[in-house]
Amino acid sequence: MADLLEKLLGLTIAVFMAGSLLERGLKLDLQRASHALRDIRFMVTALFWSFVVGPALAILLARRLPLAEPYALASPFWVLRVRHSCRCSRKRPERT
């Protein structure tokens, strides 16, 4: 039962994320989006904040706040992956 619920959780997270992205994409005006993509200063700033400042802030907060190790990781999906790999690496006792 727990395995089924865990698989269902993963599926619902994926459906929620895909639905959220689809909803944002359908509301997007293509002309405004293409104009923003041609703005070099905007793109450099967005990429800098997304790939440098954001992760650095997450790492800083994780090291400064007293959190348990699984919660200190920057991504909740990494926590799910680590939990899954630990469970798979252990030998499960056979059910009778």
N, C-alpha and C positions, 0 to 999 in steps of 0.2 A: 504494500500500500504506500509506503514511504517513497519507494522508487517511482511509482506512478505519479505521486504528487510532485516529486522533484522534476520529472520530465515535463509534467504539465506546467510547472512554474517556468521552466526554460522556454517552453513554447509560448506561453502567454507574454513573457517579457519580449520575445522576438516579434510577436504580433503587435504588441503595443508600440514598440520602437518603429516598426515598418509603417504602422498606421499613422503615427505622429509625423514621420518624415513625409509620407504621402500627403497628409493634410497640409503641411507647410508648402510642399511643392505645388499642390493644386491652387493654393492662394497666391503663388508667386507670379508677378508680372514679368514676362520674359524680357521686355524692353528695358525695364529698370534693372533687372539682374545683369543683362549683358553690358549695360552702361557701367554698373559697379565693377564688373570683372575687367573692364578696360582701364579702370583707374588704378594705376600702378601703386600710388601712395596708399590707397585704401587696402589693396591686396597685401602689400608688404606689412602694413600695420596689423591687419587681421591675422596673417600667418604668424607674425611675431607674438602677438598676444595668445594665439591658440597653441603654439608649439613651444614657446619659451616661457612666457610669464605664467600661463595657466599651470603647467606641470611644476614649475618652480614653486609657485604658491602652494600647490597641493602637497609637495614634498615638505616644504617649510611647516605647514600646518600639521602634517602627520608627525613630524619630529617634535614640535612644540607642545602639542596637546597630548595629555596622557590617555592614549587609546590602546585598546587591546590590538594585538598584531593584525588580525584579519580586518579590523576596521581602519587601520592606519594605511592600508593600501589605497592607491588613488582610484582604482576602478572597481565597482562592485562585481563586474564580470570576471575580473582576475580572481576575486575571492571565490566565486562559484567554480572557476576552473581549477584552482588549487584544491578546493574541497573535493572536487570530483577526482582529481588525479591521486590524491591521498587515499581516497576510498578504493580506487581501482588498484592501487599498488599493494594494498593489504590483502592477504588471503582471507576470503570469507569462509566461515565455517559452513559446512554443508547442512542443509535443512533436512530433517527426517520426517 
